[in-house]
Amino acid sequence: MSKTILITNGRFPATLDLIRNLSRGGHKVIVAETSLYHYCSTSKATAKNVLIPSPRECEEGYILKILQVIEEEKVDFFLPAWEDVLVVSKHLDRFPKGVAFTSEYQVVHALHNKWEFSKLLTRLGYPSPSTFLVNSQVELDSVPFDAFYIKACYSRGSESAYFVDRKENIPKIQNPQEFPLLVQEKIEGNQFCTYSICHNGKVTAHATYPLHYAKYDGSKTRGTFCLSFEEVKHKKIYALVEEIAQKINYTGSLAFDIFENGDKLSILECNPRLTSGVTLLTSQDRLADAYFNTIEKTLHPIENEQTQLLFPSILFATKKSIKNGSFRPFIKTLFNAKDVIFHKNDMKPFFFQPVIGIHNLLLKFKYKKSVISSYSHDLDYEER
């Protein structure tokens, strides 16, 4: 049965890939964004574009607009696809029952906030890197690790992480307001990322993908984050994700960063939102059923599925692959993986990329942040 779906975060390629899948399944997809300059605005898969206030800068205005769209468009399913999921979870009681795809705020926040997530893992009994919250320069200088990362509790990816390889390189924090900071011991091993769709603790779809080039050269790494994605079967990781989702009775998108060292799995971070891992599932015709919880068996990627962000890979990963010795597997991936943005029956988003690039440069100057951080600034969640 065809449904009306509302989704946010149309600026990300993964969202574009997802709405194409949903539209292909006969569903009406409405995209809500804070700007008109995003990938989904030019896609044939988008039935309607809606301009919304920033959930970071105008939380109540955002909620009111989303509720208005849900009522006027008779929305059956609402997927807040970035960190606005925390804003929605905070106001979940204002939404029609079963429409917003998220859990209660207490659960989502415990997964999103890096310090709270570390404490959650300890309570649940799962291994993770040793983690401390430091509140001053004195505490930072006294960290008992030889190698560690310094992060903000609210941060995303590796963008805001500072690596300390020896004690004399501990930075001096100029602004005391930056405290508290999270200090996390560096751990060794192969890193994997996951993306799962969950309903009341049950996993209805799941993908695991490595940060190394498993299919071409498992000894080589992509770097600190992925711009290309490849499906791998990893029963232990899948079982771990299933177990955690069940223990916290989770509903929503669930993504983990996990290190494997021998037989040991250690959980690094969690993103309770849509990630690029969904692109490994969009070849499946029944992906919508996984979101609607109308599927019998857990959905997994098609075997040997590979996807990539072609232009971003060329622009941002080529130099890195030469520096870290992964140029050969990088080139193989470049020629063999499917580009998320390009689609022969939906070409406009592909040619819209220069406009996205110019718009992002303007955001960089506006927010005085890096290109990556500025891109999602007005959708990022920071607890006030």
C-alpha positions as CSV (number, residue, x, y, z in Angstrom):
1,M,0.0,0.0,0.0
2,S,1.3,3.4,-1.0
3,K,2.2,5.7,1.9
4,T,3.0,9.4,2.3
5,I,6.5,9.8,3.8
6,L,8.1,13.0,5.2
7,I,11.9,13.0,5.5
8,T,14.4,15.7,6.5
9,N,18.0,16.2,5.6
10,G,17.6,16.4,1.8
11,R,21.1,17.9,1.5
12,F,22.9,14.5,2.1
13,P,23.5,12.0,-0.8
14,A,22.3,9.1,1.4
15,T,18.9,10.8,1.8
16,L,18.7,11.2,-2.0
17,D,19.5,7.5,-2.5
18,L,16.9,6.5,0.1
19,I,14.0,8.7,-1.3
20,R,14.7,7.2,-4.8
21,N,14.2,3.7,-3.3
22,L,11.0,4.8,-1.5
23,S,9.6,6.6,-4.6
24,R,10.4,3.5,-6.7
25,G,8.2,1.5,-4.3
26,G,5.2,3.7,-5.1
27,H,5.4,6.0,-2.1
28,K,4.9,9.8,-2.0
29,V,8.0,11.4,-0.6
30,I,8.0,14.9,0.9
31,V,11.4,16.4,1.7
32,A,11.7,19.1,4.5
33,E,14.8,21.2,4.5
34,T,16.1,24.5,5.9
35,S,17.3,25.5,2.4
36,L,16.2,25.2,-1.2
37,Y,19.8,24.2,-2.2
38,H,19.9,20.4,-1.6
39,Y,20.2,17.2,-3.7
40,C,16.6,16.1,-3.1
41,S,15.1,19.4,-4.3
42,T,16.1,18.5,-7.9
43,S,15.2,14.9,-7.8
44,K,12.2,13.3,-9.6
45,A,11.7,11.1,-6.5
46,T,10.7,14.2,-4.4
47,A,6.9,14.8,-4.7
48,K,7.1,18.1,-2.7
49,N,9.8,20.3,-1.1
50,V,9.0,22.0,2.2
51,L,11.1,24.8,3.7
52,I,11.4,24.5,7.5
53,P,13.1,26.5,10.3
54,S,16.4,25.2,11.6
55,P,15.9,22.8,14.5
56,R,19.1,24.1,16.1
57,E,18.2,27.7,15.9
58,C,14.4,27.6,16.2
59,E,13.4,24.3,17.9
60,E,9.7,25.2,18.5
61,G,9.3,26.7,15.0
62,Y,10.7,23.5,13.5
63,I,8.3,21.3,15.5
64,L,5.3,23.4,14.6
65,K,6.1,23.3,10.9
66,I,6.7,19.6,10.8
67,L,3.4,19.0,12.7
68,Q,1.7,21.2,10.2
69,V,3.0,19.3,7.2
70,I,2.1,16.0,8.8
71,E,-1.5,17.1,9.3
72,E,-1.9,18.9,5.9
73,E,-0.3,16.2,3.8
74,K,-1.7,13.3,5.9
75,V,1.8,11.9,6.5
76,D,2.0,8.2,7.4
77,F,5.7,8.0,8.3
78,F,8.1,10.7,9.4
79,L,11.8,10.1,9.2
80,P,14.0,12.8,10.8
81,A,17.2,11.9,9.1
82,W,19.9,13.9,10.9
83,E,20.4,15.1,14.5
84,D,17.0,16.8,14.4
85,V,15.9,13.3,15.5
86,L,16.8,14.4,19.0
87,V,14.5,17.5,18.8
88,V,11.7,15.2,17.5
89,S,12.3,12.7,20.3
90,K,12.1,15.5,22.9
91,H,8.6,16.4,21.6
92,L,7.5,12.9,20.7
93,D,4.2,13.2,22.7
94,R,3.1,15.9,20.3
95,F,3.2,13.7,17.2
96,P,0.5,11.3,16.0
97,K,1.2,7.9,17.5
98,G,3.5,5.7,15.4
99,V,4.3,8.4,12.8
100,A,7.7,9.7,14.0
101,F,10.4,7.1,13.6
102,T,12.4,7.6,16.8
103,S,12.6,6.5,20.5
104,E,12.1,8.6,23.6
105,Y,14.6,11.5,24.1
106,Q,16.3,9.8,27.1
107,V,17.3,6.8,25.0
108,V,18.3,8.8,21.8
109,H,20.3,11.3,23.8
110,A,22.2,8.5,25.7
111,L,23.2,7.2,22.3
112,H,24.1,10.5,20.7
113,N,26.1,12.2,23.6
114,K,29.5,10.6,23.6
115,W,29.9,10.7,27.4
116,E,26.4,9.4,28.1
117,F,27.0,6.7,25.5
118,S,30.2,5.6,27.2
119,K,28.3,5.3,30.5
120,L,25.5,3.4,28.8
121,L,28.0,0.8,27.4
122,T,29.4,0.4,30.9
123,R,26.0,-0.2,32.4
124,L,25.1,-2.7,29.7
125,G,28.4,-4.5,30.1
126,Y,29.9,-3.9,26.7
127,P,33.6,-3.3,26.0
128,S,34.6,0.2,24.8
129,P,37.7,2.5,25.0
130,S,38.5,3.9,28.4
131,T,36.8,7.3,28.5
132,F,37.0,10.3,30.9
133,L,35.3,13.6,31.1
134,V,37.8,16.4,31.8
135,N,36.7,19.8,33.1
136,S,39.9,21.7,33.2
137,Q,43.4,22.0,31.6
138,V,44.9,20.5,34.8
139,E,42.7,17.4,34.4
140,L,43.6,17.2,30.7
141,D,47.3,17.4,31.4
142,S,46.9,14.5,33.9
143,V,45.2,12.0,31.5
144,P,46.7,8.6,32.2
145,F,47.0,7.5,28.5
146,D,50.0,7.6,26.2
147,A,47.8,8.0,23.1
148,F,44.2,9.3,23.1
149,Y,41.6,11.4,21.4
150,I,40.1,14.6,22.6
151,K,36.5,15.2,21.5
152,A,33.4,17.2,22.3
153,C,30.5,15.3,23.8
154,Y,28.4,16.6,20.9
155,S,30.4,16.0,17.8
156,R,30.1,14.0,14.6
157,G,32.6,11.9,12.7
158,S,36.3,12.6,13.2
159,E,35.8,16.2,12.3
160,S,36.2,17.6,15.8
161,A,38.6,14.9,17.2
162,Y,42.1,15.8,18.2
163,F,44.6,13.0,18.4
164,V,47.4,13.2,21.0
165,D,50.2,10.7,20.3
166,R,52.4,11.7,23.3
167,K,52.0,13.8,26.4
168,E,54.0,16.8,25.3
169,N,51.5,17.3,22.4
170,I,48.5,17.8,24.7
171,P,46.9,21.1,23.4
172,K,46.4,24.1,25.6
173,I,42.6,25.0,25.6
174,Q,42.4,28.7,25.1
175,N,38.7,29.0,25.8
176,P,37.6,27.5,29.2
177,Q,34.0,27.4,27.9
178,E,35.1,24.5,25.7
179,F,35.2,22.2,28.7
180,P,34.0,19.6,29.6
181,L,35.8,17.6,26.9
182,L,35.8,13.8,26.3
183,V,39.1,12.0,26.5
184,Q,39.1,8.5,24.9
185,E,42.0,6.0,24.8
186,K,43.2,5.0,21.4
187,I,42.5,1.4,20.6
188,E,43.9,-0.8,17.9
189,G,42.1,-3.0,15.4
190,N,40.0,-3.0,12.2
191,Q,37.2,-0.5,12.3
192,F,33.7,-1.3,11.1
193,C,30.6,0.8,10.8
194,T,27.0,-0.4,10.9
195,Y,23.6,1.0,10.0
196,S,20.4,-0.6,11.2
197,I,16.7,0.0,11.2
198,C,15.0,-0.9,14.5
199,H,11.5,-1.3,15.8
200,N,10.9,-1.9,19.5
201,G,14.2,-3.6,19.9
202,K,13.9,-5.7,16.7
203,V,16.3,-5.1,13.8
204,T,14.5,-5.1,10.5
205,A,17.4,-4.1,8.2
206,H,21.2,-4.1,8.8
207,A,24.4,-3.3,7.0
208,T,28.0,-3.6,8.1
209,Y,30.8,-2.0,6.2
210,P,34.6,-1.7,7.0
211,L,36.8,1.3,7.1
212,H,39.5,-0.8,5.4
213,Y,39.3,-2.1,1.8
214,A,38.1,-5.6,2.6
215,K,37.4,-6.6,-1.0
216,Y,40.6,-5.4,-2.5
217,D,43.2,-5.1,0.2
218,G,42.2,-5.6,3.8
219,S,45.5,-4.2,5.1
220,K,44.7,-0.8,3.7
221,T,42.4,1.8,5.3
222,R,40.2,4.5,3.8
223,G,41.3,7.0,6.5
224,T,39.2,8.4,9.3
225,F,35.9,8.3,7.5
226,C,34.2,6.6,4.5
227,L,33.3,8.1,1.2
228,S,32.9,4.6,-0.3
229,F,31.0,1.7,1.3
230,E,31.2,-2.1,0.8
231,E,29.0,-4.8,2.3
232,V,30.6,-7.4,4.5
233,K,29.0,-10.3,6.3
234,H,30.0,-10.1,10.0
235,K,27.9,-12.4,12.2
236,K,29.4,-11.3,15.5
237,I,28.8,-7.6,14.8
238,Y,25.3,-8.2,13.6
239,A,24.6,-10.3,16.8
240,L,26.0,-7.4,18.9
241,V,23.8,-4.8,17.3
242,E,20.7,-7.1,17.7
243,E,21.5,-7.5,21.4
244,I,22.0,-3.8,22.1
245,A,18.8,-2.8,20.2
246,Q,16.8,-5.4,22.1
247,K,18.2,-4.4,25.5
248,I,17.3,-0.7,25.1
249,N,14.1,-1.5,23.2
250,Y,15.1,0.9,20.5
251,T,13.1,2.3,17.6
252,G,14.8,4.4,14.9
253,S,18.0,4.4,12.9
254,L,21.0,3.0,14.7
255,A,24.6,3.2,13.6
256,F,27.8,2.1,15.4
257,D,31.5,2.5,15.0
258,I,33.1,-0.8,16.1
259,F,36.7,-2.0,16.4
260,E,37.7,-5.6,16.0
261,N,40.9,-6.8,17.5
262,G,41.2,-10.6,17.3
263,D,38.1,-12.0,18.9
264,K,37.3,-8.8,20.8
265,L,34.8,-6.2,19.6
266,S,34.9,-2.8,21.2
267,I,32.2,-0.1,20.5
268,L,33.6,3.4,19.9
269,E,30.6,5.6,19.1
270,C,26.9,5.6,18.1
271,N,24.8,7.7,15.7
272,P,21.1,7.3,16.3
273,R,20.2,8.7,12.9
274,L,20.5,8.0,9.2
275,T,24.0,7.4,7.9
276,S,25.5,6.6,4.5
277,G,25.4,2.9,5.4
278,V,21.8,3.0,4.2
279,T,23.1,3.2,0.6
280,L,24.1,-0.5,0.9
281,L,20.4,-1.3,1.4
282,T,18.8,0.8,-1.3
283,S,19.1,-1.9,-3.9
284,Q,16.6,-3.9,-1.9
285,D,13.0,-3.4,-3.1
286,R,11.6,-4.1,0.4
287,L,13.5,-1.4,2.2
288,A,10.4,0.6,2.8
289,D,8.9,-2.5,4.6
290,A,11.9,-2.5,7.0
291,Y,11.1,1.1,7.9
292,F,7.4,0.4,8.3
293,N,8.0,-2.8,10.3
294,T,6.1,-4.9,7.8
295,I,8.9,-7.4,6.9
296,E,9.3,-10.9,8.3
297,K,13.1,-11.4,8.0
298,T,15.8,-8.9,8.6
299,L,16.9,-7.2,5.3
300,H,20.6,-7.3,4.4
301,P,22.6,-5.8,1.5
302,I,22.7,-7.7,-1.8
303,E,26.0,-9.7,-1.8
304,N,29.1,-7.7,-2.9
305,E,27.1,-4.4,-2.8
306,Q,29.4,-1.4,-3.2
307,T,28.5,2.3,-3.2
308,Q,30.4,5.5,-3.2
309,L,30.2,9.3,-3.3
310,L,32.1,9.7,-6.6
311,F,33.0,13.4,-6.8
312,P,33.7,13.8,-3.0
313,S,35.9,10.7,-3.2
314,I,37.9,12.2,-6.1
315,L,38.2,15.6,-4.4
316,F,38.8,14.5,-0.8
317,A,40.1,11.0,-0.7
318,T,42.6,10.8,-3.6
319,K,45.4,12.6,-1.8
320,K,44.7,10.7,1.4
321,S,44.9,7.4,-0.4
322,I,48.3,8.3,-1.8
323,K,49.6,9.3,1.6
324,N,48.4,6.2,3.4
325,G,49.3,3.7,0.7
326,S,45.8,2.7,-0.3
327,F,45.8,4.2,-3.8
328,R,45.4,0.9,-5.6
329,P,42.3,-0.3,-3.7
330,F,41.0,3.2,-3.8
331,I,41.2,3.3,-7.6
332,K,39.5,-0.2,-7.9
333,T,36.7,1.0,-5.7
334,L,36.4,4.2,-7.7
335,F,35.8,2.2,-10.9
336,N,33.7,-0.6,-9.4
337,A,31.4,1.0,-6.9
338,K,28.0,2.6,-7.8
339,D,27.8,6.4,-7.4
340,V,25.1,7.3,-4.9
341,I,24.3,10.6,-6.7
342,F,24.3,9.6,-10.3
343,H,21.2,7.8,-11.7
344,K,20.4,7.6,-15.4
345,N,16.7,8.2,-14.8
346,D,17.2,11.1,-12.3
347,M,20.2,13.2,-13.6
348,K,19.5,16.6,-12.2
349,P,21.0,16.0,-8.7
350,F,24.3,14.9,-10.4
351,F,24.6,18.1,-12.3
352,F,23.4,20.1,-9.3
353,Q,26.7,19.3,-7.4
354,P,28.5,22.5,-8.4
355,V,25.6,24.5,-6.9
356,I,25.8,22.5,-3.7
357,G,29.6,23.1,-3.6
358,I,29.2,26.9,-4.0
359,H,26.4,26.9,-1.4
360,N,28.6,25.0,1.0
361,L,31.4,27.5,0.6
362,L,29.0,30.3,1.5
363,L,28.0,28.3,4.6
364,K,31.6,27.9,5.6
365,F,32.1,31.7,5.6
366,K,28.8,32.2,7.4
367,Y,29.5,29.8,10.3
368,K,33.3,30.2,10.3
369,K,33.7,26.4,10.4
370,S,35.2,23.8,8.2
371,V,33.4,22.8,5.0
372,I,32.2,19.5,6.6
373,S,31.0,21.1,9.9
374,S,29.3,24.0,8.2
375,Y,27.3,21.7,5.9
376,S,25.2,20.3,8.7
377,H,25.5,23.2,11.2
378,D,21.8,24.2,11.3
379,L,20.7,20.5,11.7
380,D,23.3,19.6,14.3
381,Y,22.1,19.0,17.8
382,E,23.8,20.7,20.7
383,E,22.1,20.6,24.1
384,R,21.5,24.0,25.6
